[in-house]
Amino acid sequence: MKFNYRMAQLNASSAKYGLCEVCGKAASDMYLQTKQHEKKIAGKDRVINDTVTFGHKECLESIRSD
């Protein structure tokens, strides 16, 4: 299965969103990454969100897989 990833900068620190979910450390700039795949439902292609993860940009990029 092929996954797509969306990432958004949250314009806030880990004081608001909690520690990085990958490394467990504080982050001055938090990002939100959504892992998605497409699935056919009722004959139509739909985007399904598999996981949502908060953390450092570099940490989130390091956990991506195809």
N, C-alpha and C positions, 0 to 999 in steps of 0.2 A: 504494500500500500504506500502511495506517495503522500507525504505530508507537506502542507504549506504552513508558514509561520508569519504571524503579524506581530509587530512590536510597536509599542507606544511609550513615549516618555511621559511620565506622570507629573512632572513639574513640582515634585515634593520629595522629601527624604524618607528614610526608613522610620523617622519619628512618627510619621503619619501612617505608613503602610506596614511597618514591622521590618524585621531583618530580612536580608536576602534569603530566599528559600533554597538556594543552591549551596552557598558557602556559609550561611549563618552569620554573616558580618553586617554591620551597619553600612548604609549607602547614602551618599549625599544626593545622588540623582537616581531615583527608582524608575524602573521600566516594568511594563506588563507585557508578557509574551503569551500569545494564544497559538496553540498547535491545532491545526485544522486538516480535515480531509473531505473529499467530495463523496457523496453517496446518492444513489438513485432511490428516491422515495416516490411512490405512486407515479412512476414514469418520468419524474423530473429530477434534475441534478440539484442537490442541496448541499450546502456547506455545513459540516458538523464540527463543533468545537470539541476537541478531545481533552485538552488540559489548558489551564491558565496558571501562569507562574509569575511571581513578583521577584525582582532582583536587580543586580548590576547588569548592565548591557552585556559585558564580556562573559559573565556567568551564564546568562540566558543563551547566548550564542553557542557556548561550549556544550550545551546539552541537546542541541539539535541533532536529529537523525533523519535519514531518508527512508 
